Amino acid sequence: MLCKRIISCLDVRNGKLAKSVKFIDTKDIGDPIATAQKYYEEGIDELVFYDITASSDNRNIMIDVVSEVASRIFIPFSVGGGLRTVEDCTKVRLAGAEKVNLNTAAVNNPALITATSEALGVQAVVLSMDVLAVPASEKIPSGYEIVTHGGRTKTGMDAIEWAKTGEKLGAGELVVNSIDADGTKDGYEINLTRMIADAVSIPVIASGGGGKPEHLYEVLTHGHADAALIASMLHYGEYTIKQIKDYLKKRGIKIRSI
């Protein structure tokens, strides 16, 4: 059995580390470069960098910040936000990121997933999905809708179907961001994560709602996730990476040692 992964998310706005609750009430909380180095030194498995306003502001990602983070850490590093073309993704890879996260641009132009996968390799392409719970309907039978532009734009797309489409188009991994759970620290959206993990054969990363080690255990087991993404519980100093990993090991989760 492959090791489960613990991934930290660094949401960045105007060059500052930021955190929101349900994609609103965003606050600047620190320096993303120093935080990335700290988490690397403390034993995080991977880091994800999201430029959270690049798409909504219709601008390119802050490549200088990407390059500086990449120069300080030596673990898998994934970057998303404002990536609209294969050329954008290539620049991020050349700046030192191992993976690129496609979200809004992939919804607007699904062929981008295939083109990027062919250019950089399947393993380098992550489809990031921002998902909102809605009443089930004929158009959205799962009751989970894809939204874009940092949660600002509804698409009318069913999240499960989009996950399956993303895999077919060449995504090597999925990040499932639950807007309803984001920043709440009340636990992951287990049902959503499990539905998507059971619908695809590529790794699924659960995102949104992690507040204590028990939540990670639940989503890695009952939610069938391959990895759990955490932010608030680290950013606010409530838990250390070692505490989280020690807890998961005691519960029988195969996890990478620090």
Salt bridges, closest charged atoms under 4 A:
ASP25 OD2 - LYS27 NZ 2.86
ASP28 OD1 - ARG13 NH2 3.07
GLU42 OE2 - LYS38 NZ 3.08
ASP45 OD1 - LYS245 NZ 2.74
GLU46 OE2 - ARG5 NH1 2.73
GLU46 OE1 - LYS99 NZ 3.32
ASP51 OD2 - ARG59 NH1 2.88
ASP57 OD2 - ARG59 NE 3.67
GLU68 OE2 - ARG72 NE 2.87
GLU161 OE2 - LYS164 NZ 3.09
GLU173 OE2 - ARG5 NH2 2.71
GLU173 OE1 - LYS99 NZ 3.18
ASP182 OD1 - LYS19 NZ 3.49
ASP198 OD1 - HIS224 ND1 2.71
GLU238 OE2 - LYS185 NZ 2.66
ASP246 OD2 - LYS242 NZ 2.69
